[in-house]
Amino acid sequence: MSKPPDLLQGTLDLLILKMLALEPMHGWAIGRRLKQVSSDVLQVSDGSLYPALHKLEQAGWIKAEWKPSENNRRAKFYSLTRLGRKQLQMEAADWSRLSNAILQVMELKET
Amino acid sequence: MGRWEQSFSSAILRGRSLFRRGQMNRDLTEEFQYHLDRKTDELVAAGVPLPEARRAAQIALGGVEQAKEECRDAWGLRWVHELAQDVRYGTRLLRKAPGFTLSAICMLGTAIGAIAFVFSLVDSTLLRPLPFRDPSQLVVLSQQFANQNLSDVPFSAAEVADLREQIKTLADAAAFRHAEFNVVHDDTADRVIAAGVSPNLFDLLGVAPLLGRTFNSADGTREERVVVISETLWRRCFAADSAIVGRQIRLSGRPFIVIGVMPERFRFPLPRYNLRGPVPRAAEIWTPARISPEEMSARSARTFYVVGRLGNNFEVAGLAADLKRLGDEWTNRFPQVYGKKTFPSSASPSTRR
């Protein structure tokens, strides 16, 4: 298989919001989970994950809380706010519109 | 959470990022350390020696200090984000308030500025003579809705017709409104600012075209669409084609016949009335405004500004009196449009702001 494609601009936000809609997670777990559920196709570089998280927090879409993690250390857990839930709905709708449109184009028959 | 609670809590957060920056930096360090340790553990479990695993974890983070700096950048974005939100909120409120037109007591004419004044405000850097004939006779009209704190409100087509017929101090008045077109040329497309105008506009301003002719009264009503373009557009998109007059061009996909080209010094509307975009650009396309019967009967569909030329021997003071009279008449004749004040005050932008 070819190298995993870079994430499209803006899709990282959508993926993070979706992950956090399932359950509160710390940054490390978000990266792991994304990799797992996408069968290794989606790999978010560590260096871009945290700035994205802080940006989303500043936007009021996610909030953070220090809690003990699974290895009994303090970790910063992020969870979705109500505003974030609305944002997720919007971005998800945009995404499916866009991906459907691309799909339709790709399905055109060559003659 | 209500709007006020929300801005209250965001004010606290804002305060936090200003005054508790030290704490936030410590949090950031701890958050990164947690990540580095997990990554290191993972690599060690896979058989990488500890010192190498540590280094690899740091590299994966793209340089810890740089990643931290990017996070700190994000903290600063809150200001920008909130400003954008406030602007959105304000616009939404305005759109939602039906009282915008209904509740208004119409007060006309107090907002008349001689065009020279507006021009010198907007375009003072250019310091060139006004590009119109007898500019001291020209006035730009808009209306004010006093109890709504709204000024610079445009006119509807029906209101423009009243102005033209009933204001005797004006020799003539022309209407103009914002428009935009896509112009396709040389395999690229330009978004060009345009104005939909009443056909008498060019005569009223007294500027002759460089090529061809300007509009006559029949131009807005015929099936065939016609357009006057600016010299700058003519050079930029049509290679200064000397046979441009009579040529068919496509604007946003529709065919138009070019009937004239205006010289570069002709600038109208003044950029102040081109409301879109961060930097107002000058109009480069003029078409006769098409007004449907529906639009003509919608007295509160306000899209036109008006430029008028004072009749000989008339002063702005006389015009103001005329406009006041017309405003009173409108209020009496169309109370449902100009006079109603009975909707709840909470729906009006001026009291909620």
Interface residues (C-beta under 8 A of the other chain):
Chain A: H26 G27 W28 S45 D46 G47 S48 Y50 P51 L53 H54 K55 E57 Q58 A59 G60 W66 S69 N71 R73 R74 A75 K76 R82
Chain B: M1 S10 D27 E30 E31 F32 Y34 H35 D37 R38 K39 A60 L61 G62 G63 Q66 A67 E70 C71 D73 A74 W75 L77 R78 H81
